[in-house]
Amino acid sequence: MRLRSGVTFTSVDEAAVLLDERTGRYLQLNATATLVLRSLLAGGDPAGAAGDLARAHPAAAPTAEADVAAFLAQLREAGLVEEEQR
């Protein structure tokens, strides 16, 4: 997965902001979403990102996979990411 062309990722302390330069809209990410997005952008798959989330926040372990899937669906629906061809 990668950010679509024209989408900028900017870290702000532990959180981040995604800016869609086409529309001028931005999405603020909390520290947890930033951790998941960094994992995915580094080449990880959703299961790996869920593992990263569970290690960082053990209480989130039971729902980590569903949480990552929901977050990824939101990013796709907003047109902020695209799948890399392998």
PDB file of N, CA, C and O in Angstrom:
ATOM      1  N   MET A   1       0.832  -1.173   0.000  1.00  0.00           N
ATOM      2  CA  MET A   1       0.000   0.000   0.000  1.00  0.00           C
ATOM      3  C   MET A   1       0.876   1.237   0.000  1.00  0.00           C
ATOM      4  O   MET A   1       1.965   1.244   0.574  1.00  0.00           O
ATOM      5  N   ARG A   2       0.395   2.268  -0.642  1.00  0.00           N
ATOM      6  CA  ARG A   2       1.091   3.554  -0.620  1.00  0.00           C
ATOM      7  C   ARG A   2       0.060   4.667  -0.672  1.00  0.00           C
ATOM      8  O   ARG A   2      -1.100   4.455  -1.028  1.00  0.00           O
ATOM      9  N   LEU A   3       0.511   5.850  -0.309  1.00  0.00           N
ATOM     10  CA  LEU A   3      -0.368   7.006  -0.414  1.00  0.00           C
ATOM     11  C   LEU A   3      -0.548   7.351  -1.885  1.00  0.00           C
ATOM     12  O   LEU A   3       0.391   7.250  -2.675  1.00  0.00           O
ATOM     13  N   ARG A   4      -1.744   7.754  -2.240  1.00  0.00           N
ATOM     14  CA  ARG A   4      -2.013   8.174  -3.609  1.00  0.00           C
ATOM     15  C   ARG A   4      -1.182   9.417  -3.917  1.00  0.00           C
ATOM     16  O   ARG A   4      -0.897  10.219  -3.028  1.00  0.00           O
ATOM     17  N   SER A   5      -0.806   9.563  -5.151  1.00  0.00           N
ATOM     18  CA  SER A   5      -0.079  10.755  -5.574  1.00  0.00           C
ATOM     19  C   SER A   5      -0.893  11.987  -5.197  1.00  0.00           C
ATOM     20  O   SER A   5      -2.099  12.040  -5.440  1.00  0.00           O
ATOM     21  N   GLY A   6      -0.238  12.967  -4.608  1.00  0.00           N
ATOM     22  CA  GLY A   6      -0.929  14.171  -4.188  1.00  0.00           C
ATOM     23  C   GLY A   6      -1.412  14.139  -2.753  1.00  0.00           C
ATOM     24  O   GLY A   6      -2.069  15.074  -2.295  1.00  0.00           O
ATOM     25  N   VAL A   7      -1.088  13.060  -2.034  1.00  0.00           N
ATOM     26  CA  VAL A   7      -1.431  12.971  -0.617  1.00  0.00           C
ATOM     27  C   VAL A   7      -0.137  13.087   0.178  1.00  0.00           C
ATOM     28  O   VAL A   7       0.810  12.334  -0.050  1.00  0.00           O
ATOM     29  N   THR A   8      -0.101  14.021   1.097  1.00  0.00           N
ATOM     30  CA  THR A   8       1.079  14.290   1.898  1.00  0.00           C
ATOM     31  C   THR A   8       0.862  13.811   3.329  1.00  0.00           C
ATOM     32  O   THR A   8      -0.185  14.056   3.929  1.00  0.00           O
ATOM     33  N   PHE A   9       1.877  13.120   3.868  1.00  0.00           N
ATOM     34  CA  PHE A   9       1.857  12.615   5.236  1.00  0.00           C
ATOM     35  C   PHE A   9       2.827  13.468   6.037  1.00  0.00           C
ATOM     36  O   PHE A   9       4.006  13.552   5.694  1.00  0.00           O
ATOM     37  N   THR A  10       2.341  14.103   7.104  1.00  0.00           N
ATOM     38  CA  THR A  10       3.178  14.940   7.947  1.00  0.00           C
ATOM     39  C   THR A  10       3.017  14.527   9.399  1.00  0.00           C
ATOM     40  O   THR A  10       1.910  14.526   9.935  1.00  0.00           O
ATOM     41  N   SER A  11       4.133  14.173  10.032  1.00  0.00           N
ATOM     42  CA  SER A  11       4.102  13.807  11.452  1.00  0.00           C
ATOM     43  C   SER A  11       3.998  15.058  12.306  1.00  0.00           C
ATOM     44  O   SER A  11       4.612  16.084  12.015  1.00  0.00           O
ATOM     45  N   VAL A  12       3.210  14.951  13.364  1.00  0.00           N
ATOM     46  CA  VAL A  12       3.032  16.021  14.333  1.00  0.00           C
ATOM     47  C   VAL A  12       3.132  15.360  15.700  1.00  0.00           C
ATOM     48  O   VAL A  12       2.159  14.786  16.189  1.00  0.00           O
ATOM     49  N   ASP A  13       4.314  15.441  16.322  1.00  0.00           N
ATOM     50  CA  ASP A  13       4.593  14.703  17.549  1.00  0.00           C
ATOM     51  C   ASP A  13       4.361  13.218  17.271  1.00  0.00           C
ATOM     52  O   ASP A  13       4.963  12.673  16.346  1.00  0.00           O
ATOM     53  N   GLU A  14       3.504  12.550  18.047  1.00  0.00           N
ATOM     54  CA  GLU A  14       3.223  11.135  17.817  1.00  0.00           C
ATOM     55  C   GLU A  14       2.083  10.930  16.828  1.00  0.00           C
ATOM     56  O   GLU A  14       1.863   9.812  16.361  1.00  0.00           O
ATOM     57  N   ALA A  15       1.371  11.973  16.510  1.00  0.00           N
ATOM     58  CA  ALA A  15       0.244  11.899  15.589  1.00  0.00           C
ATOM     59  C   ALA A  15       0.693  12.330  14.191  1.00  0.00           C
ATOM     60  O   ALA A  15       1.883  12.535  13.949  1.00  0.00           O
ATOM     61  N   ALA A  16      -0.261  12.466  13.279  1.00  0.00           N
ATOM     62  CA  ALA A  16       0.082  12.863  11.911  1.00  0.00           C
ATOM     63  C   ALA A  16      -1.134  13.498  11.247  1.00  0.00           C
ATOM     64  O   ALA A  16      -2.251  13.457  11.761  1.00  0.00           O
ATOM     65  N   VAL A  17      -0.872  14.081  10.096  1.00  0.00           N
ATOM     66  CA  VAL A  17      -1.918  14.666   9.268  1.00  0.00           C
ATOM     67  C   VAL A  17      -1.700  14.176   7.843  1.00  0.00           C
ATOM     68  O   VAL A  17      -0.572  14.145   7.353  1.00  0.00           O
ATOM     69  N   LEU A  18      -2.793  13.793   7.183  1.00  0.00           N
ATOM     70  CA  LEU A  18      -2.767  13.486   5.761  1.00  0.00           C
ATOM     71  C   LEU A  18      -3.458  14.636   5.043  1.00  0.00           C
ATOM     72  O   LEU A  18      -4.575  15.008   5.402  1.00  0.00           O
ATOM     73  N   LEU A  19      -2.807  15.201   4.037  1.00  0.00           N
ATOM     74  CA  LEU A  19      -3.379  16.293   3.255  1.00  0.00           C
ATOM     75  C   LEU A  19      -3.584  15.801   1.829  1.00  0.00           C
ATOM     76  O   LEU A  19      -2.643  15.354   1.174  1.00  0.00           O
ATOM     77  N   ASP A  20      -4.821  15.888   1.359  1.00  0.00           N
ATOM     78  CA  ASP A  20      -5.130  15.575  -0.030  1.00  0.00           C
ATOM     79  C   ASP A  20      -4.985  16.883  -0.806  1.00  0.00           C
ATOM     80  O   ASP A  20      -5.851  17.754  -0.727  1.00  0.00           O
ATOM     81  N   GLU A  21      -3.905  17.017  -1.547  1.00  0.00           N
ATOM     82  CA  GLU A  21      -3.608  18.266  -2.237  1.00  0.00           C
ATOM     83  C   GLU A  21      -4.601  18.560  -3.361  1.00  0.00           C
ATOM     84  O   GLU A  21      -4.747  19.713  -3.766  1.00  0.00           O
ATOM     85  N   ARG A  22      -5.288  17.529  -3.871  1.00  0.00           N
ATOM     86  CA  ARG A  22      -6.292  17.742  -4.925  1.00  0.00           C
ATOM     87  C   ARG A  22      -7.500  18.480  -4.387  1.00  0.00           C
ATOM     88  O   ARG A  22      -8.035  19.373  -5.043  1.00  0.00           O
ATOM     89  N   THR A  23      -7.930  18.102  -3.184  1.00  0.00           N
ATOM     90  CA  THR A  23      -9.166  18.665  -2.640  1.00  0.00           C
ATOM     91  C   THR A  23      -8.929  19.703  -1.553  1.00  0.00           C
ATOM     92  O   THR A  23      -9.823  20.485  -1.229  1.00  0.00           O
ATOM     93  N   GLY A  24      -7.718  19.712  -0.986  1.00  0.00           N
ATOM     94  CA  GLY A  24      -7.434  20.598   0.126  1.00  0.00           C
ATOM     95  C   GLY A  24      -7.933  20.058   1.456  1.00  0.00           C
ATOM     96  O   GLY A  24      -7.798  20.719   2.485  1.00  0.00           O
ATOM     97  N   ARG A  25      -8.506  18.868   1.442  1.00  0.00           N
ATOM     98  CA  ARG A  25      -9.006  18.264   2.681  1.00  0.00           C
ATOM     99  C   ARG A  25      -7.869  17.581   3.412  1.00  0.00           C
ATOM    100  O   ARG A  25      -6.924  17.079   2.803  1.00  0.00           O
ATOM    101  N   TYR A  26      -7.980  17.573   4.730  1.00  0.00           N
ATOM    102  CA  TYR A  26      -6.967  16.884   5.518  1.00  0.00           C
ATOM    103  C   TYR A  26      -7.633  15.986   6.543  1.00  0.00           C
ATOM    104  O   TYR A  26      -8.787  16.182   6.925  1.00  0.00           O
ATOM    105  N   LEU A  27      -6.868  14.996   6.974  1.00  0.00           N
ATOM    106  CA  LEU A  27      -7.336  14.031   7.961  1.00  0.00           C
ATOM    107  C   LEU A  27      -6.319  13.991   9.079  1.00  0.00           C
ATOM    108  O   LEU A  27      -5.148  13.689   8.850  1.00  0.00           O
ATOM    109  N   GLN A  28      -6.760  14.294  10.285  1.00  0.00           N
ATOM    110  CA  GLN A  28      -5.889  14.217  11.445  1.00  0.00           C
ATOM    111  C   GLN A  28      -5.892  12.784  11.963  1.00  0.00           C
ATOM    112  O   GLN A  28      -6.949  12.176  12.132  1.00  0.00           O
ATOM    113  N   LEU A  29      -4.706  12.255  12.209  1.00  0.00           N
ATOM    114  CA  LEU A  29      -4.560  10.899  12.717  1.00  0.00           C
ATOM    115  C   LEU A  29      -4.050  10.948  14.141  1.00  0.00           C
ATOM    116  O   LEU A  29      -3.117  11.690  14.447  1.00  0.00           O
ATOM    117  N   ASN A  30      -4.658  10.158  15.014  1.00  0.00           N
ATOM    118  CA  ASN A  30      -4.140  10.063  16.374  1.00  0.00           C
ATOM    119  C   ASN A  30      -2.906   9.164  16.368  1.00  0.00           C
ATOM    120  O   ASN A  30      -2.530   8.631  15.324  1.00  0.00           O
ATOM    121  N   ALA A  31      -2.290   8.999  17.503  1.00  0.00           N
ATOM    122  CA  ALA A  31      -1.048   8.218  17.588  1.00  0.00           C
ATOM    123  C   ALA A  31      -1.257   6.773  17.153  1.00  0.00           C
ATOM    124  O   ALA A  31      -0.377   6.187  16.522  1.00  0.00           O
ATOM    125  N   THR A  32      -2.401   6.194  17.480  1.00  0.00           N
ATOM    126  CA  THR A  32      -2.664   4.809  17.110  1.00  0.00           C
ATOM    127  C   THR A  32      -2.809   4.663  15.599  1.00  0.00           C
ATOM    128  O   THR A  32      -2.220   3.759  15.006  1.00  0.00           O
ATOM    129  N   ALA A  33      -3.579   5.537  14.976  1.00  0.00           N
ATOM    130  CA  ALA A  33      -3.742   5.488  13.522  1.00  0.00           C
ATOM    131  C   ALA A  33      -2.416   5.744  12.822  1.00  0.00           C
ATOM    132  O   ALA A  33      -2.133   5.143  11.786  1.00  0.00           O
ATOM    133  N   THR A  34      -1.606   6.627  13.378  1.00  0.00           N
ATOM    134  CA  THR A  34      -0.298   6.914  12.799  1.00  0.00           C
ATOM    135  C   THR A  34       0.598   5.684  12.855  1.00  0.00           C
ATOM    136  O   THR A  34       1.303   5.384  11.892  1.00  0.00           O
ATOM    137  N   LEU A  35       0.573   4.976  13.971  1.00  0.00           N
ATOM    138  CA  LEU A  35       1.353   3.745  14.104  1.00  0.00           C
ATOM    139  C   LEU A  35       0.930   2.731  13.040  1.00  0.00           C
ATOM    140  O   LEU A  35       1.782   2.119  12.396  1.00  0.00           O
ATOM    141  N   VAL A  36      -0.367   2.554  12.853  1.00  0.00           N
ATOM    142  CA  VAL A  36      -0.878   1.599  11.870  1.00  0.00           C
ATOM    143  C   VAL A  36      -0.489   2.037  10.452  1.00  0.00           C
ATOM    144  O   VAL A  36      -0.026   1.218   9.659  1.00  0.00           O
ATOM    145  N   LEU A  37      -0.670   3.305  10.135  1.00  0.00           N
ATOM    146  CA  LEU A  37      -0.342   3.780   8.798  1.00  0.00           C
ATOM    147  C   LEU A  37       1.146   3.638   8.515  1.00  0.00           C
ATOM    148  O   LEU A  37       1.530   3.227   7.420  1.00  0.00           O
ATOM    149  N   ARG A  38       1.977   3.967   9.472  1.00  0.00           N
ATOM    150  CA  ARG A  38       3.427   3.801   9.268  1.00  0.00           C
ATOM    151  C   ARG A  38       3.775   2.342   8.989  1.00  0.00           C
ATOM    152  O   ARG A  38       4.604   2.058   8.124  1.00  0.00           O
ATOM    153  N   SER A  39       3.157   1.429   9.702  1.00  0.00           N
ATOM    154  CA  SER A  39       3.395   0.014   9.484  1.00  0.00           C
ATOM    155  C   SER A  39       2.998  -0.390   8.067  1.00  0.00           C
ATOM    156  O   SER A  39       3.739  -1.109   7.396  1.00  0.00           O
ATOM    157  N   LEU A  40       1.841   0.063   7.612  1.00  0.00           N
ATOM    158  CA  LEU A  40       1.375  -0.263   6.269  1.00  0.00           C
ATOM    159  C   LEU A  40       2.251   0.367   5.189  1.00  0.00           C
ATOM    160  O   LEU A  40       2.564  -0.279   4.188  1.00  0.00           O
ATOM    161  N   LEU A  41       2.645   1.614   5.384  1.00  0.00           N
ATOM    162  CA  LEU A  41       3.478   2.297   4.397  1.00  0.00           C
ATOM    163  C   LEU A  41       4.886   1.716   4.325  1.00  0.00           C
ATOM    164  O   LEU A  41       5.566   1.845   3.307  1.00  0.00           O
ATOM    165  N   ALA A  42       5.318   1.080   5.403  1.00  0.00           N
ATOM    166  CA  ALA A  42       6.643   0.451   5.427  1.00  0.00           C
ATOM    167  C   ALA A  42       6.627  -0.914   4.746  1.00  0.00           C
ATOM    168  O   ALA A  42       7.633  -1.624   4.751  1.00  0.00           O
ATOM    169  N   GLY A  43       5.498  -1.278   4.166  1.00  0.00           N
ATOM    170  CA  GLY A  43       5.415  -2.537   3.447  1.00  0.00           C
ATOM    171  C   GLY A  43       4.709  -3.641   4.199  1.00  0.00           C
ATOM    172  O   GLY A  43       4.603  -4.764   3.706  1.00  0.00           O
ATOM    173  N   GLY A  44       4.223  -3.331   5.392  1.00  0.00           N
ATOM    174  CA  GLY A  44       3.515  -4.336   6.164  1.00  0.00           C
ATOM    175  C   GLY A  44       2.123  -4.585   5.607  1.00  0.00           C
ATOM    176  O   GLY A  44       1.556  -3.749   4.903  1.00  0.00           O
ATOM    177  N   ASP A  45       1.593  -5.732   5.933  1.00  0.00           N
ATOM    178  CA  ASP A  45       0.222  -6.044   5.548  1.00  0.00           C
ATOM    179  C   ASP A  45      -0.696  -5.749   6.740  1.00  0.00           C
ATOM    180  O   ASP A  45      -0.208  -5.454   7.831  1.00  0.00           O
ATOM    181  N   PRO A  46      -2.010  -5.824   6.546  1.00  0.00           N
ATOM    182  CA  PRO A  46      -2.918  -5.526   7.650  1.00  0.00           C
ATOM    183  C   PRO A  46      -2.691  -6.394   8.888  1.00  0.00           C
ATOM    184  O   PRO A  46      -2.820  -5.908  10.012  1.00  0.00           O
ATOM    185  N   ALA A  47      -2.357  -7.661   8.698  1.00  0.00           N
ATOM    186  CA  ALA A  47      -2.109  -8.531   9.862  1.00  0.00           C
ATOM    187  C   ALA A  47      -0.873  -8.059  10.628  1.00  0.00           C
ATOM    188  O   ALA A  47      -0.862  -8.071  11.859  1.00  0.00           O
ATOM    189  N   GLY A  48       0.154  -7.649   9.912  1.00  0.00           N
ATOM    190  CA  GLY A  48       1.354  -7.136  10.569  1.00  0.00           C
ATOM    191  C   GLY A  48       1.084  -5.830  11.297  1.00  0.00           C
ATOM    192  O   GLY A  48       1.587  -5.609  12.398  1.00  0.00           O
ATOM    193  N   ALA A  49       0.288  -4.964  10.677  1.00  0.00           N
ATOM    194  CA  ALA A  49      -0.070  -3.700  11.323  1.00  0.00           C
ATOM    195  C   ALA A  49      -0.891  -3.964  12.584  1.00  0.00           C
ATOM    196  O   ALA A  49      -0.728  -3.277  13.592  1.00  0.00           O
ATOM    197  N   ALA A  50      -1.773  -4.965  12.523  1.00  0.00           N
ATOM    198  CA  ALA A  50      -2.561  -5.328  13.709  1.00  0.00           C
ATOM    199  C   ALA A  50      -1.643  -5.847  14.813  1.00  0.00           C
ATOM    200  O   ALA A  50      -1.861  -5.562  15.990  1.00  0.00           O
ATOM    201  N   GLY A  51      -0.619  -6.605  14.434  1.00  0.00           N
ATOM    202  CA  GLY A  51       0.348  -7.082  15.421  1.00  0.00           C
ATOM    203  C   GLY A  51       1.113  -5.935  16.051  1.00  0.00           C
ATOM    204  O   GLY A  51       1.334  -5.920  17.262  1.00  0.00           O
ATOM    205  N   ASP A  52       1.521  -4.965  15.224  1.00  0.00           N
ATOM    206  CA  ASP A  52       2.208  -3.787  15.755  1.00  0.00           C
ATOM    207  C   ASP A  52       1.308  -3.039  16.735  1.00  0.00           C
ATOM    208  O   ASP A  52       1.757  -2.591  17.790  1.00  0.00           O
ATOM    209  N   LEU A  53       0.040  -2.913  16.373  1.00  0.00           N
ATOM    210  CA  LEU A  53      -0.917  -2.231  17.233  1.00  0.00           C
ATOM    211  C   LEU A  53      -1.083  -2.979  18.565  1.00  0.00           C
ATOM    212  O   LEU A  53      -1.100  -2.364  19.630  1.00  0.00           O
ATOM    213  N   ALA A  54      -1.204  -4.296  18.493  1.00  0.00           N
ATOM    214  CA  ALA A  54      -1.393  -5.103  19.707  1.00  0.00           C
ATOM    215  C   ALA A  54      -0.161  -5.054  20.611  1.00  0.00           C
ATOM    216  O   ALA A  54      -0.290  -5.057  21.836  1.00  0.00           O
ATOM    217  N   ARG A  55       1.029  -5.010  20.015  1.00  0.00           N
ATOM    218  CA  ARG A  55       2.242  -4.914  20.830  1.00  0.00           C
ATOM    219  C   ARG A  55       2.342  -3.548  21.509  1.00  0.00           C
ATOM    220  O   ARG A  55       2.752  -3.461  22.667  1.00  0.00           O
ATOM    221  N   ALA A  56       1.974  -2.496  20.806  1.00  0.00           N
ATOM    222  CA  ALA A  56       2.049  -1.154  21.378  1.00  0.00           C
ATOM    223  C   ALA A  56       0.941  -0.905  22.396  1.00  0.00           C
ATOM    224  O   ALA A  56       1.128  -0.159  23.358  1.00  0.00           O
ATOM    225  N   HIS A  57      -0.203  -1.528  22.182  1.00  0.00           N
ATOM    226  CA  HIS A  57      -1.367  -1.317  23.047  1.00  0.00           C
ATOM    227  C   HIS A  57      -2.023  -2.673  23.309  1.00  0.00           C
ATOM    228  O   HIS A  57      -3.001  -3.016  22.646  1.00  0.00           O
ATOM    229  N   PRO A  58      -1.508  -3.445  24.254  1.00  0.00           N
ATOM    230  CA  PRO A  58      -2.020  -4.798  24.496  1.00  0.00           C
ATOM    231  C   PRO A  58      -3.537  -4.875  24.700  1.00  0.00           C
ATOM    232  O   PRO A  58      -4.155  -5.875  24.335  1.00  0.00           O
ATOM    233  N   ALA A  59      -4.132  -3.856  25.266  1.00  0.00           N
ATOM    234  CA  ALA A  59      -5.582  -3.878  25.476  1.00  0.00           C
ATOM    235  C   ALA A  59      -6.348  -3.865  24.152  1.00  0.00           C
ATOM    236  O   ALA A  59      -7.518  -4.247  24.106  1.00  0.00           O
ATOM    237  N   ALA A  60      -5.696  -3.429  23.085  1.00  0.00           N
ATOM    238  CA  ALA A  60      -6.342  -3.373  21.774  1.00  0.00           C
ATOM    239  C   ALA A  60      -6.255  -4.699  21.018  1.00  0.00           C
ATOM    240  O   ALA A  60      -6.860  -4.844  19.956  1.00  0.00           O
ATOM    241  N   ALA A  61      -5.519  -5.651  21.545  1.00  0.00           N
ATOM    242  CA  ALA A  61      -5.276  -6.917  20.847  1.00  0.00           C
ATOM    243  C   ALA A  61      -6.546  -7.617  20.368  1.00  0.00           C
ATOM    244  O   ALA A  61      -6.573  -8.086  19.230  1.00  0.00           O
ATOM    245  N   PRO A  62      -7.599  -7.709  21.183  1.00  0.00           N
ATOM    246  CA  PRO A  62      -8.779  -8.447  20.730  1.00  0.00           C
ATOM    247  C   PRO A  62      -9.453  -7.866  19.476  1.00  0.00           C
ATOM    248  O   PRO A  62     -10.083  -8.596  18.712  1.00  0.00           O
ATOM    249  N   THR A  63      -9.316  -6.570  19.277  1.00  0.00           N
ATOM    250  CA  THR A  63      -9.987  -5.935  18.135  1.00  0.00           C
ATOM    251  C   THR A  63      -9.011  -5.356  17.122  1.00  0.00           C
ATOM    252  O   THR A  63      -9.431  -4.665  16.194  1.00  0.00           O
ATOM    253  N   ALA A  64      -7.728  -5.619  17.278  1.00  0.00           N
ATOM    254  CA  ALA A  64      -6.716  -4.981  16.433  1.00  0.00           C
ATOM    255  C   ALA A  64      -6.928  -5.255  14.951  1.00  0.00           C
ATOM    256  O   ALA A  64      -6.858  -4.328  14.144  1.00  0.00           O
ATOM    257  N   GLU A  65      -7.184  -6.498  14.573  1.00  0.00           N
ATOM    258  CA  GLU A  65      -7.360  -6.805  13.155  1.00  0.00           C
ATOM    259  C   GLU A  65      -8.573  -6.091  12.574  1.00  0.00           C
ATOM    260  O   GLU A  65      -8.500  -5.548  11.471  1.00  0.00           O
ATOM    261  N   ALA A  66      -9.677  -6.085  13.294  1.00  0.00           N
ATOM    262  CA  ALA A  66     -10.880  -5.398  12.821  1.00  0.00           C
ATOM    263  C   ALA A  66     -10.658  -3.888  12.777  1.00  0.00           C
ATOM    264  O   ALA A  66     -11.139  -3.216  11.864  1.00  0.00           O
ATOM    265  N   ASP A  67      -9.936  -3.354  13.754  1.00  0.00           N
ATOM    266  CA  ASP A  67      -9.658  -1.920  13.784  1.00  0.00           C
ATOM    267  C   ASP A  67      -8.793  -1.503  12.597  1.00  0.00           C
ATOM    268  O   ASP A  67      -9.052  -0.480  11.965  1.00  0.00           O
ATOM    269  N   VAL A  68      -7.772  -2.293  12.298  1.00  0.00           N
ATOM    270  CA  VAL A  68      -6.909  -1.991  11.149  1.00  0.00           C
ATOM    271  C   VAL A  68      -7.709  -2.083   9.860  1.00  0.00           C
ATOM    272  O   VAL A  68      -7.582  -1.218   8.993  1.00  0.00           O
ATOM    273  N   ALA A  69      -8.528  -3.112   9.721  1.00  0.00           N
ATOM    274  CA  ALA A  69      -9.346  -3.268   8.511  1.00  0.00           C
ATOM    275  C   ALA A  69     -10.290  -2.077   8.334  1.00  0.00           C
ATOM    276  O   ALA A  69     -10.458  -1.580   7.220  1.00  0.00           O
ATOM    277  N   ALA A  70     -10.901  -1.622   9.419  1.00  0.00           N
ATOM    278  CA  ALA A  70     -11.818  -0.482   9.346  1.00  0.00           C
ATOM    279  C   ALA A  70     -11.072   0.795   8.967  1.00  0.00           C
ATOM    280  O   ALA A  70     -11.558   1.584   8.156  1.00  0.00           O
ATOM    281  N   PHE A  71      -9.897   0.996   9.553  1.00  0.00           N
ATOM    282  CA  PHE A  71      -9.096   2.178   9.241  1.00  0.00           C
ATOM    283  C   PHE A  71      -8.665   2.157   7.780  1.00  0.00           C
ATOM    284  O   PHE A  71      -8.747   3.176   7.095  1.00  0.00           O
ATOM    285  N   LEU A  72      -8.209   1.011   7.303  1.00  0.00           N
ATOM    286  CA  LEU A  72      -7.781   0.884   5.913  1.00  0.00           C
ATOM    287  C   LEU A  72      -8.961   1.127   4.971  1.00  0.00           C
ATOM    288  O   LEU A  72      -8.794   1.754   3.925  1.00  0.00           O
ATOM    289  N   ALA A  73     -10.131   0.645   5.325  1.00  0.00           N
ATOM    290  CA  ALA A  73     -11.327   0.882   4.507  1.00  0.00           C
ATOM    291  C   ALA A  73     -11.644   2.375   4.432  1.00  0.00           C
ATOM    292  O   ALA A  73     -12.043   2.872   3.380  1.00  0.00           O
ATOM    293  N   GLN A  74     -11.468   3.087   5.541  1.00  0.00           N
ATOM    294  CA  GLN A  74     -11.704   4.539   5.535  1.00  0.00           C
ATOM    295  C   GLN A  74     -10.711   5.249   4.622  1.00  0.00           C
ATOM    296  O   GLN A  74     -11.082   6.160   3.881  1.00  0.00           O
ATOM    297  N   LEU A  75      -9.445   4.831   4.675  1.00  0.00           N
ATOM    298  CA  LEU A  75      -8.434   5.442   3.812  1.00  0.00           C
ATOM    299  C   LEU A  75      -8.744   5.184   2.342  1.00  0.00           C
ATOM    300  O   LEU A  75      -8.608   6.077   1.506  1.00  0.00           O
ATOM    301  N   ARG A  76      -9.160   3.957   2.032  1.00  0.00           N
ATOM    302  CA  ARG A  76      -9.506   3.617   0.644  1.00  0.00           C
ATOM    303  C   ARG A  76     -10.729   4.404   0.187  1.00  0.00           C
ATOM    304  O   ARG A  76     -10.747   4.953  -0.914  1.00  0.00           O
ATOM    305  N   GLU A  77     -11.749   4.454   1.036  1.00  0.00           N
ATOM    306  CA  GLU A  77     -12.977   5.163   0.687  1.00  0.00           C
ATOM    307  C   GLU A  77     -12.711   6.646   0.432  1.00  0.00           C
ATOM    308  O   GLU A  77     -13.330   7.252  -0.442  1.00  0.00           O
ATOM    309  N   ALA A  78     -11.797   7.218   1.193  1.00  0.00           N
ATOM    310  CA  ALA A  78     -11.440   8.632   1.020  1.00  0.00           C
ATOM    311  C   ALA A  78     -10.508   8.842  -0.172  1.00  0.00           C
ATOM    312  O   ALA A  78     -10.205   9.981  -0.528  1.00  0.00           O
ATOM    313  N   GLY A  79     -10.053   7.751  -0.791  1.00  0.00           N
ATOM    314  CA  GLY A  79      -9.168   7.860  -1.950  1.00  0.00           C
ATOM    315  C   GLY A  79      -7.767   8.313  -1.602  1.00  0.00           C
ATOM    316  O   GLY A  79      -7.085   8.916  -2.431  1.00  0.00           O
ATOM    317  N   LEU A  80      -7.327   8.030  -0.383  1.00  0.00           N
ATOM    318  CA  LEU A  80      -6.015   8.496   0.066  1.00  0.00           C
ATOM    319  C   LEU A  80      -4.894   7.493  -0.178  1.00  0.00           C
ATOM    320  O   LEU A  80      -3.718   7.858  -0.165  1.00  0.00           O
ATOM    321  N   VAL A  81      -5.253   6.233  -0.400  1.00  0.00           N
ATOM    322  CA  VAL A  81      -4.246   5.188  -0.602  1.00  0.00           C
ATOM    323  C   VAL A  81      -4.551   4.399  -1.873  1.00  0.00           C
ATOM    324  O   VAL A  81      -5.659   4.431  -2.409  1.00  0.00           O
ATOM    325  N   GLU A  82      -3.533   3.700  -2.325  1.00  0.00           N
ATOM    326  CA  GLU A  82      -3.708   2.794  -3.449  1.00  0.00           C
ATOM    327  C   GLU A  82      -2.840   1.572  -3.221  1.00  0.00           C
ATOM    328  O   GLU A  82      -1.833   1.634  -2.516  1.00  0.00           O
ATOM    329  N   GLU A  83      -3.230   0.486  -3.812  1.00  0.00           N
ATOM    330  CA  GLU A  83      -2.487  -0.753  -3.651  1.00  0.00           C
ATOM    331  C   GLU A  83      -1.300  -0.776  -4.602  1.00  0.00           C
ATOM    332  O   GLU A  83      -1.426  -0.401  -5.767  1.00  0.00           O
ATOM    333  N   GLU A  84      -0.170  -1.206  -4.118  1.00  0.00           N
ATOM    334  CA  GLU A  84       1.012  -1.337  -4.971  1.00  0.00           C
ATOM    335  C   GLU A  84       0.890  -2.623  -5.763  1.00  0.00           C
ATOM    336  O   GLU A  84       0.412  -3.638  -5.257  1.00  0.00           O
ATOM    337  N   GLN A  85       1.323  -2.569  -6.999  1.00  0.00           N
ATOM    338  CA  GLN A  85       1.362  -3.768  -7.831  1.00  0.00           C
ATOM    339  C   GLN A  85       2.606  -4.560  -7.513  1.00  0.00           C
ATOM    340  O   GLN A  85       3.697  -3.995  -7.448  1.00  0.00           O
ATOM    341  N   ARG A  86       2.468  -5.842  -7.316  1.00  0.00           N
ATOM    342  CA  ARG A  86       3.619  -6.688  -7.000  1.00  0.00           C
ATOM    343  C   ARG A  86       4.004  -7.525  -8.169  1.00  0.00           C
ATOM    344  O   ARG A  86       4.956  -8.302  -8.085  1.00  0.00           O
TER     345      ARG A  86
END
